[in-house]
Amino acid sequence: MKHTHIAALILVISSIIFMSLSIYFIANNMVLASIVSLASGLLALSGGLNIMRMKTECHDS
């Protein structure tokens, strides 16, 4: 993929959005929605950081 750093950045930004939604859901006592939103945010963050790590390892080799 040519623009992997853009994809990684989009995933990290979307994870921040999901985690912000999680805080909003907790404030409104929507526990299940908060857990789902937090899990989605962590999954997106993990994917974005994994792409960044793979990209830097390719440059180091």
CHARMM-style PDB file with segment names, atoms N, HN, CA, C and O in Angstrom:
ATOM      1  N   MET     1       0.853  -1.181   0.000  1.00  0.00      PROA
ATOM      2  CA  MET     1       0.000   0.000   0.000  1.00  0.00      PROA
ATOM      3  C   MET     1       0.894   1.238   0.000  1.00  0.00      PROA
ATOM      4  O   MET     1       1.882   1.311   0.732  1.00  0.00      PROA
ATOM      5  N   LYS     2       0.535   2.182  -0.816  1.00  0.00      PROA
ATOM      6  HN  LYS     2      -0.267   2.122  -1.410  1.00  0.00      PROA
ATOM      7  CA  LYS     2       1.375   3.354  -1.001  1.00  0.00      PROA
ATOM      8  C   LYS     2       1.299   4.338   0.162  1.00  0.00      PROA
ATOM      9  O   LYS     2       2.315   4.908   0.558  1.00  0.00      PROA
ATOM     10  N   HSD     3       0.140   4.534   0.694  1.00  0.00      PROA
ATOM     11  HN  HSD     3      -0.686   4.071   0.372  1.00  0.00      PROA
ATOM     12  CA  HSD     3      -0.059   5.554   1.730  1.00  0.00      PROA
ATOM     13  C   HSD     3      -0.421   4.909   3.066  1.00  0.00      PROA
ATOM     14  O   HSD     3      -1.472   5.198   3.638  1.00  0.00      PROA
ATOM     15  N   THR     4       0.444   4.046   3.552  1.00  0.00      PROA
ATOM     16  HN  THR     4       1.297   3.811   3.087  1.00  0.00      PROA
ATOM     17  CA  THR     4       0.136   3.350   4.807  1.00  0.00      PROA
ATOM     18  C   THR     4       0.150   4.285   6.006  1.00  0.00      PROA
ATOM     19  O   THR     4      -0.586   4.067   6.968  1.00  0.00      PROA
ATOM     20  N   HSD     5       0.983   5.330   5.963  1.00  0.00      PROA
ATOM     21  HN  HSD     5       1.581   5.508   5.182  1.00  0.00      PROA
ATOM     22  CA  HSD     5       1.018   6.257   7.097  1.00  0.00      PROA
ATOM     23  C   HSD     5      -0.299   7.021   7.222  1.00  0.00      PROA
ATOM     24  O   HSD     5      -0.699   7.384   8.328  1.00  0.00      PROA
ATOM     25  N   ILE     6      -0.971   7.268   6.108  1.00  0.00      PROA
ATOM     26  HN  ILE     6      -0.647   6.973   5.209  1.00  0.00      PROA
ATOM     27  CA  ILE     6      -2.277   7.943   6.151  1.00  0.00      PROA
ATOM     28  C   ILE     6      -3.320   7.008   6.759  1.00  0.00      PROA
ATOM     29  O   ILE     6      -4.143   7.434   7.569  1.00  0.00      PROA
ATOM     30  N   ALA     7      -3.284   5.735   6.368  1.00  0.00      PROA
ATOM     31  HN  ALA     7      -2.615   5.389   5.709  1.00  0.00      PROA
ATOM     32  CA  ALA     7      -4.220   4.759   6.930  1.00  0.00      PROA
ATOM     33  C   ALA     7      -4.007   4.612   8.432  1.00  0.00      PROA
ATOM     34  O   ALA     7      -4.969   4.525   9.196  1.00  0.00      PROA
ATOM     35  N   ALA     8      -2.753   4.586   8.850  1.00  0.00      PROA
ATOM     36  HN  ALA     8      -1.972   4.657   8.230  1.00  0.00      PROA
ATOM     37  CA  ALA     8      -2.458   4.472  10.281  1.00  0.00      PROA
ATOM     38  C   ALA     8      -2.956   5.696  11.033  1.00  0.00      PROA
ATOM     39  O   ALA     8      -3.517   5.571  12.122  1.00  0.00      PROA
ATOM     40  N   LEU     9      -2.758   6.866  10.464  1.00  0.00      PROA
ATOM     41  HN  LEU     9      -2.303   6.967   9.580  1.00  0.00      PROA
ATOM     42  CA  LEU     9      -3.216   8.100  11.107  1.00  0.00      PROA
ATOM     43  C   LEU     9      -4.741   8.134  11.211  1.00  0.00      PROA
ATOM     44  O   LEU     9      -5.282   8.569  12.227  1.00  0.00      PROA
ATOM     45  N   ILE    10      -5.424   7.684  10.180  1.00  0.00      PROA
ATOM     46  HN  ILE    10      -4.984   7.331   9.354  1.00  0.00      PROA
ATOM     47  CA  ILE    10      -6.893   7.630  10.214  1.00  0.00      PROA
ATOM     48  C   ILE    10      -7.364   6.678  11.312  1.00  0.00      PROA
ATOM     49  O   ILE    10      -8.324   6.978  12.023  1.00  0.00      PROA
ATOM     50  N   LEU    11      -6.698   5.538  11.452  1.00  0.00      PROA
ATOM     51  HN  LEU    11      -5.919   5.294  10.874  1.00  0.00      PROA
ATOM     52  CA  LEU    11      -7.079   4.589  12.505  1.00  0.00      PROA
ATOM     53  C   LEU    11      -6.846   5.165  13.900  1.00  0.00      PROA
ATOM     54  O   LEU    11      -7.674   4.978  14.792  1.00  0.00      PROA
ATOM     55  N   VAL    12      -5.744   5.855  14.093  1.00  0.00      PROA
ATOM     56  HN  VAL    12      -5.072   6.007  13.368  1.00  0.00      PROA
ATOM     57  CA  VAL    12      -5.461   6.448  15.403  1.00  0.00      PROA
ATOM     58  C   VAL    12      -6.474   7.549  15.722  1.00  0.00      PROA
ATOM     59  O   VAL    12      -6.954   7.636  16.852  1.00  0.00      PROA
ATOM     60  N   ILE    13      -6.801   8.387  14.740  1.00  0.00      PROA
ATOM     61  HN  ILE    13      -6.410   8.316  13.822  1.00  0.00      PROA
ATOM     62  CA  ILE    13      -7.791   9.450  14.960  1.00  0.00      PROA
ATOM     63  C   ILE    13      -9.168   8.857  15.242  1.00  0.00      PROA
ATOM     64  O   ILE    13      -9.884   9.341  16.119  1.00  0.00      PROA
ATOM     65  N   SER    14      -9.542   7.806  14.500  1.00  0.00      PROA
ATOM     66  HN  SER    14      -8.960   7.413  13.789  1.00  0.00      PROA
ATOM     67  CA  SER    14     -10.846   7.193  14.757  1.00  0.00      PROA
ATOM     68  C   SER    14     -10.879   6.538  16.136  1.00  0.00      PROA
ATOM     69  O   SER    14     -11.934   6.495  16.770  1.00  0.00      PROA
ATOM     70  N   SER    15      -9.749   6.032  16.607  1.00  0.00      PROA
ATOM     71  HN  SER    15      -8.892   6.068  16.093  1.00  0.00      PROA
ATOM     72  CA  SER    15      -9.729   5.452  17.952  1.00  0.00      PROA
ATOM     73  C   SER    15      -9.959   6.522  19.009  1.00  0.00      PROA
ATOM     74  O   SER    15     -10.626   6.273  20.014  1.00  0.00      PROA
ATOM     75  N   ILE    16      -9.410   7.714  18.786  1.00  0.00      PROA
ATOM     76  HN  ILE    16      -8.869   7.916  17.969  1.00  0.00      PROA
ATOM     77  CA  ILE    16      -9.643   8.822  19.721  1.00  0.00      PROA
ATOM     78  C   ILE    16     -11.125   9.193  19.735  1.00  0.00      PROA
ATOM     79  O   ILE    16     -11.686   9.478  20.793  1.00  0.00      PROA
ATOM     80  N   ILE    17     -11.751   9.188  18.572  1.00  0.00      PROA
ATOM     81  HN  ILE    17     -11.295   8.957  17.713  1.00  0.00      PROA
ATOM     82  CA  ILE    17     -13.186   9.495  18.486  1.00  0.00      PROA
ATOM     83  C   ILE    17     -14.002   8.442  19.235  1.00  0.00      PROA
ATOM     84  O   ILE    17     -14.906   8.783  19.998  1.00  0.00      PROA
ATOM     85  N   PHE    18     -13.681   7.154  19.017  1.00  0.00      PROA
ATOM     86  HN  PHE    18     -12.947   6.877  18.398  1.00  0.00      PROA
ATOM     87  CA  PHE    18     -14.411   6.090  19.712  1.00  0.00      PROA
ATOM     88  C   PHE    18     -14.233   6.184  21.223  1.00  0.00      PROA
ATOM     89  O   PHE    18     -15.184   5.962  21.972  1.00  0.00      PROA
ATOM     90  N   MET    19     -13.035   6.506  21.675  1.00  0.00      PROA
ATOM     91  HN  MET    19     -12.262   6.686  21.066  1.00  0.00      PROA
ATOM     92  CA  MET    19     -12.802   6.613  23.117  1.00  0.00      PROA
ATOM     93  C   MET    19     -13.510   7.829  23.706  1.00  0.00      PROA
ATOM     94  O   MET    19     -13.950   7.791  24.855  1.00  0.00      PROA
ATOM     95  N   SER    20     -13.623   8.904  22.934  1.00  0.00      PROA
ATOM     96  HN  SER    20     -13.266   8.935  22.001  1.00  0.00      PROA
ATOM     97  CA  SER    20     -14.392  10.065  23.387  1.00  0.00      PROA
ATOM     98  C   SER    20     -15.868   9.717  23.500  1.00  0.00      PROA
ATOM     99  O   SER    20     -16.540  10.127  24.446  1.00  0.00      PROA
ATOM    100  N   LEU    21     -16.369   8.960  22.530  1.00  0.00      PROA
ATOM    101  HN  LEU    21     -15.823   8.627  21.761  1.00  0.00      PROA
ATOM    102  CA  LEU    21     -17.760   8.503  22.609  1.00  0.00      PROA
ATOM    103  C   LEU    21     -17.973   7.624  23.837  1.00  0.00      PROA
ATOM    104  O   LEU    21     -19.028   7.674  24.470  1.00  0.00      PROA
ATOM    105  N   SER    22     -16.983   6.836  24.163  1.00  0.00      PROA
ATOM    106  HN  SER    22     -16.126   6.795  23.649  1.00  0.00      PROA
ATOM    107  CA  SER    22     -17.080   5.975  25.337  1.00  0.00      PROA
ATOM    108  C   SER    22     -17.262   6.798  26.609  1.00  0.00      PROA
ATOM    109  O   SER    22     -18.057   6.439  27.477  1.00  0.00      PROA
ATOM    110  N   ILE    23     -16.527   7.898  26.717  1.00  0.00      PROA
ATOM    111  HN  ILE    23     -15.881   8.190  26.012  1.00  0.00      PROA
ATOM    112  CA  ILE    23     -16.672   8.784  27.881  1.00  0.00      PROA
ATOM    113  C   ILE    23     -18.070   9.399  27.909  1.00  0.00      PROA
ATOM    114  O   ILE    23     -18.682   9.507  28.972  1.00  0.00      PROA
ATOM    115  N   TYR    24     -18.571   9.799  26.745  1.00  0.00      PROA
ATOM    116  HN  TYR    24     -18.074   9.711  25.882  1.00  0.00      PROA
ATOM    117  CA  TYR    24     -19.925  10.354  26.662  1.00  0.00      PROA
ATOM    118  C   TYR    24     -20.960   9.316  27.105  1.00  0.00      PROA
ATOM    119  O   TYR    24     -21.885   9.633  27.853  1.00  0.00      PROA
ATOM    120  N   PHE    25     -20.798   8.079  26.637  1.00  0.00      PROA
ATOM    121  HN  PHE    25     -20.047   7.822  26.029  1.00  0.00      PROA
ATOM    122  CA  PHE    25     -21.750   7.031  27.001  1.00  0.00      PROA
ATOM    123  C   PHE    25     -21.705   6.730  28.497  1.00  0.00      PROA
ATOM    124  O   PHE    25     -22.744   6.463  29.101  1.00  0.00      PROA
ATOM    125  N   ILE    26     -20.523   6.768  29.100  1.00  0.00      PROA
ATOM    126  HN  ILE    26     -19.679   6.985  28.609  1.00  0.00      PROA
ATOM    127  CA  ILE    26     -20.421   6.536  30.551  1.00  0.00      PROA
ATOM    128  C   ILE    26     -21.141   7.647  31.303  1.00  0.00      PROA
ATOM    129  O   ILE    26     -21.815   7.393  32.301  1.00  0.00      PROA
ATOM    130  N   ALA    27     -20.998   8.883  30.821  1.00  0.00      PROA
ATOM    131  HN  ALA    27     -20.451   9.090  30.010  1.00  0.00      PROA
ATOM    132  CA  ALA    27     -21.649  10.015  31.485  1.00  0.00      PROA
ATOM    133  C   ALA    27     -23.167   9.886  31.435  1.00  0.00      PROA
ATOM    134  O   ALA    27     -23.863  10.382  32.321  1.00  0.00      PROA
ATOM    135  N   ASN    28     -23.681   9.223  30.404  1.00  0.00      PROA
ATOM    136  HN  ASN    28     -23.116   8.819  29.685  1.00  0.00      PROA
ATOM    137  CA  ASN    28     -25.128   9.044  30.267  1.00  0.00      PROA
ATOM    138  C   ASN    28     -25.605   7.671  30.734  1.00  0.00      PROA
ATOM    139  O   ASN    28     -26.713   7.251  30.401  1.00  0.00      PROA
ATOM    140  N   ASN    29     -24.774   6.974  31.501  1.00  0.00      PROA
ATOM    141  HN  ASN    29     -23.873   7.315  31.772  1.00  0.00      PROA
ATOM    142  CA  ASN    29     -25.115   5.665  32.076  1.00  0.00      PROA
ATOM    143  C   ASN    29     -25.461   4.611  31.029  1.00  0.00      PROA
ATOM    144  O   ASN    29     -26.309   3.753  31.275  1.00  0.00      PROA
ATOM    145  N   MET    30     -24.823   4.666  29.880  1.00  0.00      PROA
ATOM    146  HN  MET    30     -24.135   5.364  29.680  1.00  0.00      PROA
ATOM    147  CA  MET    30     -24.989   3.635  28.852  1.00  0.00      PROA
ATOM    148  C   MET    30     -23.736   2.752  28.882  1.00  0.00      PROA
ATOM    149  O   MET    30     -22.816   2.921  28.082  1.00  0.00      PROA
ATOM    150  N   VAL    31     -23.731   1.813  29.820  1.00  0.00      PROA
ATOM    151  HN  VAL    31     -24.479   1.676  30.469  1.00  0.00      PROA
ATOM    152  CA  VAL    31     -22.526   1.036  30.097  1.00  0.00      PROA
ATOM    153  C   VAL    31     -22.160   0.125  28.928  1.00  0.00      PROA
ATOM    154  O   VAL    31     -20.997   0.074  28.526  1.00  0.00      PROA
ATOM    155  N   LEU    32     -23.132  -0.590  28.381  1.00  0.00      PROA
ATOM    156  HN  LEU    32     -24.076  -0.550  28.708  1.00  0.00      PROA
ATOM    157  CA  LEU    32     -22.834  -1.520  27.291  1.00  0.00      PROA
ATOM    158  C   LEU    32     -22.316  -0.777  26.060  1.00  0.00      PROA
ATOM    159  O   LEU    32     -21.353  -1.212  25.429  1.00  0.00      PROA
ATOM    160  N   ALA    33     -22.951   0.333  25.723  1.00  0.00      PROA
ATOM    161  HN  ALA    33     -23.733   0.687  26.235  1.00  0.00      PROA
ATOM    162  CA  ALA    33     -22.486   1.131  24.581  1.00  0.00      PROA
ATOM    163  C   ALA    33     -21.085   1.666  24.837  1.00  0.00      PROA
ATOM    164  O   ALA    33     -20.270   1.753  23.918  1.00  0.00      PROA
ATOM    165  N   SER    34     -20.807   2.022  26.074  1.00  0.00      PROA
ATOM    166  HN  SER    34     -21.469   1.951  26.821  1.00  0.00      PROA
ATOM    167  CA  SER    34     -19.480   2.518  26.427  1.00  0.00      PROA
ATOM    168  C   SER    34     -18.422   1.433  26.253  1.00  0.00      PROA
ATOM    169  O   SER    34     -17.337   1.698  25.734  1.00  0.00      PROA
ATOM    170  N   ILE    35     -18.733   0.226  26.681  1.00  0.00      PROA
ATOM    171  HN  ILE    35     -19.614   0.011  27.102  1.00  0.00      PROA
ATOM    172  CA  ILE    35     -17.780  -0.884  26.546  1.00  0.00      PROA
ATOM    173  C   ILE    35     -17.530  -1.203  25.077  1.00  0.00      PROA
ATOM    174  O   ILE    35     -16.387  -1.432  24.681  1.00  0.00      PROA
ATOM    175  N   VAL    36     -18.579  -1.220  24.270  1.00  0.00      PROA
ATOM    176  HN  VAL    36     -19.508  -1.034  24.592  1.00  0.00      PROA
ATOM    177  CA  VAL    36     -18.428  -1.495  22.834  1.00  0.00      PROA
ATOM    178  C   VAL    36     -17.613  -0.398  22.165  1.00  0.00      PROA
ATOM    179  O   VAL    36     -16.739  -0.686  21.348  1.00  0.00      PROA
ATOM    180  N   SER    37     -17.888   0.843  22.501  1.00  0.00      PROA
ATOM    181  HN  SER    37     -18.599   1.077  23.165  1.00  0.00      PROA
ATOM    182  CA  SER    37     -17.154   1.961  21.918  1.00  0.00      PROA
ATOM    183  C   SER    37     -15.688   1.941  22.339  1.00  0.00      PROA
ATOM    184  O   SER    37     -14.805   2.205  21.523  1.00  0.00      PROA
ATOM    185  N   LEU    38     -15.427   1.633  23.590  1.00  0.00      PROA
ATOM    186  HN  LEU    38     -16.144   1.419  24.253  1.00  0.00      PROA
ATOM    187  CA  LEU    38     -14.051   1.550  24.073  1.00  0.00      PROA
ATOM    188  C   LEU    38     -13.303   0.404  23.396  1.00  0.00      PROA
ATOM    189  O   LEU    38     -12.139   0.553  23.026  1.00  0.00      PROA
ATOM    190  N   ALA    39     -13.965  -0.731  23.234  1.00  0.00      PROA
ATOM    191  HN  ALA    39     -14.911  -0.852  23.535  1.00  0.00      PROA
ATOM    192  CA  ALA    39     -13.332  -1.867  22.558  1.00  0.00      PROA
ATOM    193  C   ALA    39     -13.028  -1.530  21.099  1.00  0.00      PROA
ATOM    194  O   ALA    39     -11.967  -1.889  20.588  1.00  0.00      PROA
ATOM    195  N   SER    40     -13.947  -0.846  20.433  1.00  0.00      PROA
ATOM    196  HN  SER    40     -14.809  -0.555  20.849  1.00  0.00      PROA
ATOM    197  CA  SER    40     -13.708  -0.437  19.046  1.00  0.00      PROA
ATOM    198  C   SER    40     -12.540   0.532  18.963  1.00  0.00      PROA
ATOM    199  O   SER    40     -11.715   0.444  18.053  1.00  0.00      PROA
ATOM    200  N   GLY    41     -12.472   1.451  19.906  1.00  0.00      PROA
ATOM    201  HN  GLY    41     -13.142   1.523  20.645  1.00  0.00      PROA
ATOM    202  CA  GLY    41     -11.368   2.401  19.933  1.00  0.00      PROA
ATOM    203  C   GLY    41     -10.029   1.732  20.159  1.00  0.00      PROA
ATOM    204  O   GLY    41      -9.042   2.078  19.510  1.00  0.00      PROA
ATOM    205  N   LEU    42      -9.986   0.776  21.073  1.00  0.00      PROA
ATOM    206  HN  LEU    42     -10.788   0.495  21.600  1.00  0.00      PROA
ATOM    207  CA  LEU    42      -8.738   0.060  21.333  1.00  0.00      PROA
ATOM    208  C   LEU    42      -8.320  -0.787  20.141  1.00  0.00      PROA
ATOM    209  O   LEU    42      -7.132  -0.902  19.843  1.00  0.00      PROA
ATOM    210  N   LEU    43      -9.291  -1.376  19.462  1.00  0.00      PROA
ATOM    211  HN  LEU    43     -10.256  -1.282  19.704  1.00  0.00      PROA
ATOM    212  CA  LEU    43      -8.992  -2.165  18.267  1.00  0.00      PROA
ATOM    213  C   LEU    43      -8.432  -1.287  17.151  1.00  0.00      PROA
ATOM    214  O   LEU    43      -7.465  -1.664  16.488  1.00  0.00      PROA
ATOM    215  N   ALA    44      -9.034  -0.124  16.943  1.00  0.00      PROA
ATOM    216  HN  ALA    44      -9.819   0.182  17.481  1.00  0.00      PROA
ATOM    217  CA  ALA    44      -8.544   0.802  15.919  1.00  0.00      PROA
ATOM    218  C   ALA    44      -7.163   1.331  16.282  1.00  0.00      PROA
ATOM    219  O   ALA    44      -6.300   1.458  15.414  1.00  0.00      PROA
ATOM    220  N   LEU    45      -6.948   1.639  17.557  1.00  0.00      PROA
ATOM    221  HN  LEU    45      -7.649   1.535  18.262  1.00  0.00      PROA
ATOM    222  CA  LEU    45      -5.633   2.119  17.996  1.00  0.00      PROA
ATOM    223  C   LEU    45      -4.566   1.046  17.799  1.00  0.00      PROA
ATOM    224  O   LEU    45      -3.457   1.335  17.350  1.00  0.00      PROA
ATOM    225  N   SER    46      -4.909  -0.176  18.135  1.00  0.00      PROA
ATOM    226  HN  SER    46      -5.810  -0.410  18.500  1.00  0.00      PROA
ATOM    227  CA  SER    46      -3.970  -1.280  17.958  1.00  0.00      PROA
ATOM    228  C   SER    46      -3.606  -1.460  16.486  1.00  0.00      PROA
ATOM    229  O   SER    46      -2.439  -1.661  16.149  1.00  0.00      PROA
ATOM    230  N   GLY    47      -4.603  -1.388  15.619  1.00  0.00      PROA
ATOM    231  HN  GLY    47      -5.551  -1.224  15.893  1.00  0.00      PROA
ATOM    232  CA  GLY    47      -4.341  -1.518  14.186  1.00  0.00      PROA
ATOM    233  C   GLY    47      -3.470  -0.396  13.655  1.00  0.00      PROA
ATOM    234  O   GLY    47      -2.543  -0.637  12.881  1.00  0.00      PROA
ATOM    235  N   GLY    48      -3.763   0.825  14.066  1.00  0.00      PROA
ATOM    236  HN  GLY    48      -4.516   1.020  14.694  1.00  0.00      PROA
ATOM    237  CA  GLY    48      -2.980   1.973  13.610  1.00  0.00      PROA
ATOM    238  C   GLY    48      -1.539   1.918  14.078  1.00  0.00      PROA
ATOM    239  O   GLY    48      -0.618   2.202  13.312  1.00  0.00      PROA
ATOM    240  N   LEU    49      -1.345   1.549  15.342  1.00  0.00      PROA
ATOM    241  HN  LEU    49      -2.093   1.318  15.964  1.00  0.00      PROA
ATOM    242  CA  LEU    49       0.017   1.452  15.870  1.00  0.00      PROA
ATOM    243  C   LEU    49       0.779   0.290  15.245  1.00  0.00      PROA
ATOM    244  O   LEU    49       1.990   0.375  15.043  1.00  0.00      PROA
ATOM    245  N   ASN    50       0.074  -0.791  14.938  1.00  0.00      PROA
ATOM    246  HN  ASN    50      -0.911  -0.860  15.102  1.00  0.00      PROA
ATOM    247  CA  ASN    50       0.713  -1.928  14.287  1.00  0.00      PROA
ATOM    248  C   ASN    50       1.185  -1.552  12.883  1.00  0.00      PROA
ATOM    249  O   ASN    50       2.276  -1.947  12.472  1.00  0.00      PROA
ATOM    250  N   ILE    51       0.380  -0.800  12.151  1.00  0.00      PROA
ATOM    251  HN  ILE    51      -0.506  -0.479  12.485  1.00  0.00      PROA
ATOM    252  CA  ILE    51       0.787  -0.339  10.819  1.00  0.00      PROA
ATOM    253  C   ILE    51       2.016   0.553  10.921  1.00  0.00      PROA
ATOM    254  O   ILE    51       2.952   0.421  10.132  1.00  0.00      PROA
ATOM    255  N   MET    52       2.013   1.465  11.899  1.00  0.00      PROA
ATOM    256  HN  MET    52       1.253   1.572  12.540  1.00  0.00      PROA
ATOM    257  CA  MET    52       3.169   2.350  12.071  1.00  0.00      PROA
ATOM    258  C   MET    52       4.427   1.565  12.430  1.00  0.00      PROA
ATOM    259  O   MET    52       5.513   1.864  11.934  1.00  0.00      PROA
ATOM    260  N   ARG    53       4.276   0.557  13.297  1.00  0.00      PROA
ATOM    261  HN  ARG    53       3.394   0.314  13.700  1.00  0.00      PROA
ATOM    262  CA  ARG    53       5.425  -0.253  13.702  1.00  0.00      PROA
ATOM    263  C   ARG    53       5.980  -1.028  12.516  1.00  0.00      PROA
ATOM    264  O   ARG    53       7.195  -1.089  12.328  1.00  0.00      PROA
ATOM    265  N   MET    54       5.102  -1.619  11.719  1.00  0.00      PROA
ATOM    266  HN  MET    54       4.115  -1.569  11.872  1.00  0.00      PROA
ATOM    267  CA  MET    54       5.553  -2.368  10.547  1.00  0.00      PROA
ATOM    268  C   MET    54       6.230  -1.450   9.538  1.00  0.00      PROA
ATOM    269  O   MET    54       7.208  -1.836   8.899  1.00  0.00      PROA
ATOM    270  N   LYS    55       5.711  -0.240   9.398  1.00  0.00      PROA
ATOM    271  HN  LYS    55       4.916   0.073   9.918  1.00  0.00      PROA
ATOM    272  CA  LYS    55       6.292   0.719   8.455  1.00  0.00      PROA
ATOM    273  C   LYS    55       7.704   1.114   8.884  1.00  0.00      PROA
ATOM    274  O   LYS    55       8.601   1.210   8.046  1.00  0.00      PROA
ATOM    275  N   THR    56       7.908   1.343  10.185  1.00  0.00      PROA
ATOM    276  HN  THR    56       7.180   1.265  10.865  1.00  0.00      PROA
ATOM    277  CA  THR    56       9.242   1.735  10.648  1.00  0.00      PROA
ATOM    278  C   THR    56      10.215   0.563  10.594  1.00  0.00      PROA
ATOM    279  O   THR    56      11.403   0.765  10.342  1.00  0.00      PROA
ATOM    280  N   GLU    57       9.735  -0.665  10.825  1.00  0.00      PROA
ATOM    281  HN  GLU    57       8.770  -0.829  11.030  1.00  0.00      PROA
ATOM    282  CA  GLU    57      10.609  -1.829  10.730  1.00  0.00      PROA
ATOM    283  C   GLU    57      11.063  -2.060   9.296  1.00  0.00      PROA
ATOM    284  O   GLU    57      12.191  -2.495   9.068  1.00  0.00      PROA
ATOM    285  N   CYS    58      10.201  -1.775   8.330  1.00  0.00      PROA
ATOM    286  HN  CYS    58       9.284  -1.421   8.515  1.00  0.00      PROA
ATOM    287  CA  CYS    58      10.571  -1.929   6.919  1.00  0.00      PROA
ATOM    288  C   CYS    58      11.649  -0.915   6.539  1.00  0.00      PROA
ATOM    289  O   CYS    58      12.545  -1.231   5.756  1.00  0.00      PROA
ATOM    290  N   HSD    59      11.572   0.293   7.084  1.00  0.00      PROA
ATOM    291  HN  HSD    59      10.844   0.549   7.721  1.00  0.00      PROA
ATOM    292  CA  HSD    59      12.577   1.315   6.782  1.00  0.00      PROA
ATOM    293  C   HSD    59      13.912   0.991   7.440  1.00  0.00      PROA
ATOM    294  O   HSD    59      14.966   1.325   6.900  1.00  0.00      PROA
ATOM    295  N   ASP    60      13.875   0.334   8.617  1.00  0.00      PROA
ATOM    296  HN  ASP    60      13.019   0.062   9.055  1.00  0.00      PROA
ATOM    297  CA  ASP    60      15.109  -0.003   9.320  1.00  0.00      PROA
ATOM    298  C   ASP    60      15.881  -1.120   8.625  1.00  0.00      PROA
ATOM    299  O   ASP    60      17.109  -1.171   8.705  1.00  0.00      PROA
ATOM    300  N   SER    61      15.170  -2.011   7.946  1.00  0.00      PROA
ATOM    301  HN  SER    61      14.173  -1.970   7.880  1.00  0.00      PROA
ATOM    302  CA  SER    61      15.817  -3.162   7.299  1.00  0.00      PROA
ATOM    303  C   SER    61      16.525  -2.792   6.027  1.00  0.00      PROA
ATOM    304  OT1 SER    61      17.114  -3.655   5.375  1.00  0.00      PROA
TER     305      SER     61
END
